[in-house]
């Protein structure tokens, strides 16, 4: 548990001042929600997975490197974070395509984080969307998450049920 508290503290400092795409929500809320989805709703107790969940966007969105994570935490946490890190030098559409194409290759921890990340993001798309996104763009994002989640089904039925229920709500809200 001490490692998880350290990861939360580290992520909070690394994401300080960052906002989600709605331009209102502190960014740290997202990795904390991903961790909470895993622990509370997915019944995940593996501290390595929970630490990686809290740190999952840190390499993409801050100056922290994967080597920093490896030094400060451990190789396993760094490895999972690396698996779910998109290369920002790759064009956005290509990153999205690769995320869906490679989802089935992820480790157990990375699949769990990917699923919880998509749940958190879809919730945001429905209730605190990016300021500049219209309904069509929000719908397109939700559809893309299906491509990412489908290949990792079977990893955590309670989280998959939560995701499926969100899709039903999305269909209703984003008509």
C-alpha positions in Angstrom: 0.0 0.0 0.0 3.0 2.3 0.6 4.0 2.1 -3.0 0.5 3.1 -4.1 0.4 6.1 -1.9 3.8 7.1 -3.3 2.4 6.7 -6.9 -0.6 8.9 -6.1 1.6 11.6 -4.6 4.0 11.4 -7.5 1.2 11.6 -10.1 -0.4 14.5 -8.3 2.8 16.5 -8.5 3.5 15.5 -12.1 0.0 16.4 -13.3 -0.2 19.6 -11.2 -1.8 22.5 -13.1 -3.0 20.2 -15.9 -6.7 20.1 -16.9 -8.8 17.5 -18.7 -10.1 18.4 -22.1 -13.2 20.1 -20.7 -10.8 22.8 -19.5 -12.2 22.7 -16.0 -11.4 19.3 -14.3 -8.0 18.8 -12.7 -6.2 16.2 -14.8 -5.2 14.1 -11.8 -8.9 13.2 -11.3 -8.6 10.9 -14.4 -5.8 8.6 -13.3 -7.3 8.5 -9.8 -10.6 7.5 -11.3 -8.9 4.8 -13.4 -7.3 3.4 -10.3 -10.6 3.6 -8.4 -12.5 1.8 -11.2 -10.1 -1.0 -11.0 -10.1 -1.3 -7.2 -13.7 -0.6 -6.3 -15.6 -1.8 -9.4 -13.2 -4.3 -10.8 -12.1 -5.8 -7.5 -8.4 -5.4 -8.5 -6.1 -5.7 -5.5 -2.8 -6.0 -7.3 -0.7 -3.0 -6.1 1.5 -3.1 -9.2 -1.6 -2.7 -11.4 -3.1 0.0 -9.2 0.2 2.0 -9.2 0.5 1.7 -13.0 -3.1 2.9 -13.3 -2.3 6.1 -11.4 0.8 6.6 -13.5 -0.7 5.5 -16.8 -0.7 8.9 -18.5 2.4 10.4 -16.9 4.9 9.7 -19.7 2.5 10.9 -22.4 1.5 14.1 -20.6 4.4 15.2 -18.5 8.2 15.4 -18.7 8.5 12.2 -16.7 10.2 9.3 -18.6 9.7 5.6 -18.3 13.2 5.4 -16.8 12.1 7.8 -14.1 9.2 5.5 -13.3 11.5 2.5 -13.3 13.9 4.1 -10.9 11.3 5.6 -8.5 8.9 2.5 -8.5 10.0 -0.7 -10.3 10.4 -2.4 -13.6 7.0 -4.1 -13.6 5.1 -0.8 -13.0 7.2 0.9 -15.7 6.6 -1.9 -18.1 2.8 -1.7 -17.7 2.9 2.1 -18.0 5.0 1.8 -21.2 2.4 -0.7 -22.7 -0.4 1.9 -22.4 1.7 4.9 -23.4 1.0 6.3 -26.9 3.9 7.8 -28.8 3.0 11.5 -29.1 5.3 11.7 -32.2 2.9 9.5 -34.1 -0.1 11.2 -35.7 -3.3 11.0 -33.6 -5.3 8.8 -36.0 -2.4 6.4 -36.3 -2.1 6.2 -32.5 -5.8 5.4 -32.2 -5.5 2.7 -34.9 -2.5 1.1 -33.1 -4.3 1.2 -29.8 -7.1 -0.8 -31.2 -4.9 -3.1 -33.2 -2.5 -3.9 -30.4 -5.1 -4.2 -27.5 -5.1 -8.0 -27.6 -1.3 -8.1 -27.1 -1.3 -6.2 -23.8 -0.4 -7.8 -20.5 -3.2 -8.4 -17.9 -2.4 -5.2 -16.0 -2.3 -3.1 -19.2 -5.6 -4.6 -20.4 -7.2 -3.7 -17.1 -5.9 -0.2 -17.2 -6.9 0.2 -20.9 -10.5 -0.9 -20.0 -10.8 1.4 -17.0 -9.3 4.2 -19.0 -11.9 3.9 -21.7 -14.7 3.8 -19.0 -13.4 7.0 -17.5 -13.0 8.7 -20.9 -16.5 7.7 -22.0 -17.9 9.0 -18.8 -16.1 12.3 -19.4 -17.4 12.4 -23.0 -20.9 12.1 -21.7 -20.8 14.4 -18.7 -17.7 16.7 -19.1 -16.8 16.6 -22.8 -13.9 18.4 -24.4 -15.0 22.0 -24.8 -14.6 22.0 -28.6 -16.2 18.7 -29.4 -19.6 18.5 -31.0 -22.0 15.5 -30.7 -20.6 13.8 -33.9 -17.0 13.9 -32.5 -18.2 12.6 -29.2 -20.0 9.7 -31.0 -17.0 9.0 -33.1 -14.8 8.7 -29.9 -17.3 6.3 -28.2 -17.4 4.1 -31.3 -13.6 4.0 -31.4 -13.5 2.8 -27.8 -15.5 -0.2 -28.8 -12.7 -1.2 -31.2 -10.2 -1.0 -28.3 -12.3 -2.8 -25.7 -13.6 -5.6 -27.9 -10.2 -7.5 -28.2 -9.7 -7.3 -24.4 -13.1 -8.7 -23.3 -12.9 -11.4 -20.7 -10.4 -9.5 -18.6 -12.8 -8.2 -16.0 -16.6 -8.9 -16.4 -17.7 -6.3 -13.8 -15.8 -3.5 -15.6 -17.0 -4.8 -19.0 -20.6 -4.6 -17.7 -20.0 -1.1 -16.5 -18.6 -0.2 -19.9 -21.5 -1.8 -21.7 -24.0 0.2 -19.5 -22.1 3.4 -20.4 -22.5 2.5 -24.1 -26.2 2.3 -23.7 -26.3 5.7 -22.0 -24.0 7.1 -24.7 -26.4 5.9 -27.4 -29.2 7.7 -25.6 -27.3 10.9 -24.7 -25.5 11.3 -28.1 -28.5 10.8 -30.3 
